[in-house]
Amino acid sequence: MIFSFFVAFDAYFAYTYHNPIFLGGLASIFETNLSEAKEVLGHVVFPATIIFLLSFFLIFMSQRELKKSQLLLKKSIILLTVYLIIIIPVSYFFIITKVERLRQEFPANPILTLQRLSLQTLPLVYNDWLTFIAYRREMSKFHKYGKEKRVLPNGIYLNKNNLSPEKIFLIIGESSWRKHYSLYGYSVATTPFLDSLNQEKNVNFKYYDAISPAPITREALRIVLSFSTQFTIQPFFREKNIVELANDAGYETIWISNQDQIGMFESYVGFISSGATEQYFPESQVRNKKNHDLVLLNVLKKNYNKKEKQFFVIHLMGSHILYNERYDSADMKAIKKSEDFFTIDYDRSIHQTDRVLKGVYNLMKNSSSSLMIYFSDHGEKIGKGHGFMEDGTPQFEIPYITVNKSNFDVDNVILKYINKNTQLLNSSCSIYVLAEALGYHVPDKYKKQAIYEGRYIFHVDSQVYPYSKIQREDNRL
């Protein structure tokens, strides 16, 4: 039964994701909440059950055959131990010494290097344990570095003479593909409020063709909300994240989320949110497991203070699968037709996000100096989800929207981070954009670095790829 479970687990990942279990995928399983896990499992329970039963049957029949053989249990254990403890490590040693990239990575992070190697060579069971060890090692860093003081990157400093808005609203969507926004040319009116702002001449409203640096939340937000990059995780632990920047700049920081808090120092997002002055999560605020994002507006209004400089992070449930849990009757009334039931549910969830943005905008009007920035953590392959190796650009194409009611020229700052060749904005630059909005001076070298790094994405196999490679996948698909 135990062996069947591991084999079925690996077989399901291979069947669904066309890839062995990867570090980000395992972390997402451990770091999810019960209600979200039930929703995702409800979507895959039938194929997972079939795969488990088939795996159990094949292993059970194999066991019956092995019992008829002359191979003794003691000899089997000795041979297996030699294979696992001697032959595999020695083989890995020779591979690492011959491959320059692995030879350079191994001294800095031996466990992660071995885990990446096992993805390609021993994806069944052996990779599961190495992936789990790599994940636990990563978690130990949270506890270690959570007690240490982080610093600003070299050359970045707070300039109190810089103009900065009194109120900053950072709204983070979930699984939102911009090609299903009518603002971006989609045929269904999924974003009527954003469409109206785009037509309003007296509103400083901009939107950009953006991509996410990763197709899963934990990795995307790790990069977007800290100085870590697609290429290195270390700045996440050594240098200040966005909440710490806002605290140091004199803002009251308020984290409002419709996604359950996993725990302080148990995930990248949990680590960042733990530094906020105030934190609100659905577990402690509302008992209904199917909270719509609109409920966050009530929390926002209660914490809005005209007299204080405030930095709000509003983390939506957005368009996370299951889509039919992400909208209400008003969204159903607004969107009545679509290609299929997956698409209509997805479009309705985007319509609710549009209503949330409208609610934040109405609150912005109470302040003489405010800025709203909205983007999604990553995109979505509608009806399937995200975090797949071979599903092209939908997992990465995200909306990136600003509404500016202040003297800070956020759009001029963002333009400096757009790749001139592709005209794409990688949301990995957001930490620098937000730092400037908070009043920090960011040297030009970081802007050049961000544009270069913006050409790449961090994929679910923990490898970095040029985004152009992902775009080429669309032609194949």
N, C-alpha and C positions, 0 to 999 in steps of 0.2 A: 504493500500500500504506500509506504513512504517513498520507495524508489519510483513507483508509478506517478506519484504526485510531482516529483521533480522533473521526470521525463515529460509528463503532460504539460507542466508549466513551461518548459523550454519549447515543446512542440507548439503550444498555443502562441507564444511569441513569434516563432518562426512562421506560423500560419498567418497570423494577423499582421505582424510588423515586418515580415520578411527579414528578420534580424534576430540574433540571440538577445538574451536579457542584457541590458546595458545599465550603466551606473545611474543615469538620470531616470530611467524607467523604474528601477528598483527603489530609488529614493522617493519617487512620486507615489509608489505604493505605500511605503512606510509613512510618508508625510501627509497623506490624504486624511480626510475625516470620514466618519462612519456613514453619514448620509450621502456624501459624494461617492463613496465607494459602492454603496448599494445601487446608486443610479447607473454607474458605469458597468458594474457586474450584471445588472439587469439587462443591459444591452448585449452582453456577450455570453450569458449563462448557457445558452443552447450549444454553440460550437465548443465552448470550454468543456462541457459535460461529455459531449461526443468524443472529444480528443482524450479526455481522461479515461473513459471506458475502453476506448481502443488501445490506449497505452497499457492499461491494466491487463487486458486480455492477452496482448502480445507478450508481456513480461511474465504473466502467469504460465502461459504455454511454454515459454523458453525455460522457465524454472523446472517444469516437468521433464523437459528433455535433458537438462543438465543433471537432474537426479539420476538418470539412467547411465550417465557417463562414469568413467573411472577416476575422474578428477576429485581428489579429496578436499574437504573444506579447509583444512589447515594449509595445504599446498596452494589453494586458491587465494587465501588471505595473504600468504607470503608473496605470491606473484603480483597480486594487486598492490600491495604495499610498496614493493620494489618499483613498480611502474609509476605509482603516484608520487612517491617521495624521492626517488633517484632518477629514473629515466626522464620524466617530464621536466624537473628542474634543470637537469644537465642539458637537455635539448633546448630549453629556454635560454640558458646561459650562452650557448653557441649562437643562437639566433640574435640575441641582444648584442653580442660582441661583433657580429658581422654587419648589422644594420646601424648606420650612423645615427639616425634619428632616435632609435631606441637606446643606443649607447649614451646619448646626451641626456635623455629623459630619466634614465634609470637611477642615477645617484640622487636626483632631487625628489623623485617620487617612485620608489621601487614597486610598491603594491599596485599603484594605478598603472604603471607600465606593464606589469605582469597581467593585470586584468584586461588591458587592451589587447595584449597578445593572445590571451585565452579566447577572446571574442572570435578570433580568426581560426584558431587551431583546435581548441577543445570547448566548443560552445555548450556541450551537454553536461550538466551537473557540475563539473569541475569549474566552469566559468561562473556558475551560480555562487559558489562558495567564495571565489576570489572577488566577485563583485560585492558580496555582502561584507567581506573584510575591508575592501576599499571604502565602502560606504561608512562603516563604523569608524574607520580611521579619519574620514572626513568629519564625522560628527564630533570626534574627540577634539578637533580643532575649534569647534564652536565654543566648547567649555574652556579651552585654554585661552583663546584669543578674546573671548567675551569679557575677561577680567583685565585685559590690557588696554592701554590708551592708544587710540589710533591718531594718526597725524594727517595733515594735508599733503598732497603730492607736492613735490619740489616746484616752487615758482607760483603756485596758486595761493592767494591770500585774500583775506576779507578787506575790502576797501569801503569804508563807511561813507565815503563821498559819492559812491555809485548810486544811481537811481534804482530803487527796487520797490515793487508793489507792496501795498499794505496787506493785501490778501492774495494768496496763491492757492489755486485749486488744481491739484494734480489728480486727474481721474484716470484710472487704469482699467481698461476693458479686459474682457476674457474671451479668447477664441473667436475674435471678430475679424472677418475677412472683408476688406474694404471694397471688393468688387460686388458686394451685396449691399452697398450704401447707394441710395439714389443720388447722394451728393457727388459720388464718384462716377455717375453715369448709369447706374443700374436701373432697369426699366420699371421696377416696382418701387413705389414711394415709401421706402423704409425709413427715411430720415427727413420728414417734412419740416421739422424745426431747424435742422442744420441747413436745409435747402433755403428756408426763408432768411436765415442770417446771411447766406451767401448772396442773396439779392438785395440785402439792406445796405445802402450806401453809407450810412452813418455808424456802422459797426465795424471795428477793426477785426475782421474775421479772415483766417487763412487756413488752408488745408494742403497737405503734401502727400505725394506718393512715397510711402514709407515701407520699410521691411523690418522685421524683428531679427535680432541676432541669434535666436534659437527657437525651435518649435515646441518647447515645453516651458511651463511657467517658471519653475525653479531656476532654470539656467538663464532664461530671458531676463527676469527681474534681477537676478544676481548681477548681470552685466549692465542693465539699464539704470539701476538705482545705486550703483557703487562704481568705483574706479577700476574694478576688475574688467577684463576684456575677454574676447573670444579666445585669446592666446594664453592668458594667464589668470589664475584664480587668486594669486597671492595678495594683490591690492585689496581684495575684499576684507582680508583680515588685518592688513597693516594700515590701511588708510580709511578716512572717514566716509561714511555712507551719506545718502541724501538727507536723512532725518538728522543726523549729527551736524551736517552743514547748516541746516535750518535752525537748529537749537543754538549753535554758536553765533548765528547772524541775528539773534534776538527775537526769533519767531516762537510763538506758541505752536507746538507741533501736535496735530490731531490726526490719528490714523483711524479711519472708518472703513470697515470691511464687511462684505456679505459672504466672505469665505471664512470658515472656522479657523481659530488660532490653533496651530499645532503645538506650540510651546516655545518659550524663549530658548534661543540657541539650539533649536532642533531643526531648523530649516533656514535658508537664506532670507526668505520673506519674514519669518518669525524673528530672526536676528535683527533685521532693520526696523521692524515695527516696534520692537521692545524698547527702542530708544525714544519713542514719542512721549510727549507730555501726557496725552490722553489716548486711550485705545478703546475701540468699540468693535466687538465681534458678535455675530448672531447668537452664539451659545449663551452669552450673558445678557443680551439685550432683548431678543425675541425668541420664543420657544418653538415657533412654527418652523419646521425643517425646510419648507419650501418658500422661504422669504423671497419676495421679488425685490429687485434693486431699488425700486421706488421707496422702500421703507428707510433707506439710508438718508433720504432727504430730511426726514424728521430729526434724525440724529444730528445732521449737519446744521439745521436751523437752531437746535438747542445749544449748540456749541459756538455758534457764530457770535462774535463780540466786536462791535464797531470800534471799541477803544483799543483793541489789541492788534499787533501784527501777528497774523496767523497763517500757518502753512498746513493745508489740509491734503491728506492722501486718501482718496476714495477708491477702494478696490472692489470692483463689481464682480458679480457672478456672470454677468454678460450673456454670452451665447454658448456657455459650456454645455456639452451633451449631458443630460437629455434636454433638448431644446424646448419641448412642450411644458417644461417646468419653469420657463423663464419669461412668461408673459401672462397678461390677464385679459379680461373681456374687452377692454378698450383697444388692445393691440389686435385682438381677433376681429373686431369690427373694422379696424383700419385696413387690414390686409386679409382679403378673402380668397384670393386666387394665387396659385403658383404651380410650378412644374410637378411637384410631388409632395407628400406629407412631410418629408424631412425638410425640404426647402421652405415650405410655408411656415413651419414651426421656427425654423432658423430666422427667416425674415421677420417674424413677429418678435423674436427676442431682440433683434437689432432695433426694431421700432420702440421697444421699451427703453433701450439704452438712449435713444434719441430723446425720449421723454425725461429721463434722468438728467441729461445734459441741459435740457430746457429748465428744469428745476434749479440746477446750479446757477445757470445764467440769470434767472430771476433774482436769486440771492445776491449775485455779483452787483446788480444795479443799486444795491444799498450802500455800496462802498465807492468812494471817489477814486480809488486806486486799487485795481484788482486784475488778476491774470488767471485764465483757465487754460490748461493744457490737457488734452485728451489723446490717448493712444491705447492700443490693445497690447497685451503681453505677447501675443502671437496670433496667427491666423487659424484657419480651420478647413479641413477637407470635409465638406458637408455630408452628414450621414455616416461618417467614419470616425472623425475625431482629429487628433493631431499627435505628433511624436512619431511619425513614420519616416523611414529612410527614403522611400521611393514614391512620394506623392507630390513632388514638384512645388511650385510657388504658392499655392493657396495657404499652406501652413505658415508662410512668412509675410505675405502681403497684408499690411495693416493700415488702418486710418491713423493719421497724425494731424490733429486739429488744435488751433489756438484761437482764443477770444481774448483780446487785449483791451483793457480799460485802464491803462496806466501810462506813465512816461517812459517806461522801460521798453525799448524797441526789440521785442522778442523775435519778430520775423526777420529782422536784419541779422540777428545772431544765428538763427536757424539756417539762413541762406548760406552761411559760411561753412556749414557741415554737409551740404548737399554735394554729391558726386557730380561733377560737371559732365562727365561722359555718359553716365546712366540716368542722371536727373533723379536719383533715388536718395532718400534720407534713411540711414540706418538708425533705429531708435537707440542704439548703443551710445549715441552722442548725447542722450538726454541728460546724463549726469553733468555734463559741461554746460548745456543750455540752462539747466535749473540752477547751477552754481552761479552763473552770471546773473540770473534773475534775482538770486538771493543777495547779490552785491559783491561777489567774489571776482577777483581779477584772474583770468585764464590766459596764459601766454599762448602765442600763435603755434608753438610747437605741439601743443595738445590738439589743436584744431587739425593740423596736418596729420597727426597720428590717428585721430578719430576718423578722418576721411579714408585713410589707408585701411584701418581695421574694419571700416564699414563695408568694404568690398567682400568681407568674409562672414560666415555664419558658423556657430558652434552647433554641431548636429548631435543627434541622440546617441551616437556611438562614441561620444566624447572626442570626436575628431573635428578639426577645422577645415572647411571647404570654401572655395570661392563661390560667391552667390551665383556667378555666371554658370557654374556647373548645375546648380539647382534649376536655373532658367532653361538650360538645355534639356532637362528631364521633361519639361512640358511638351516639347516636340515629340519625345519618345512616347509619352503617355497619350 
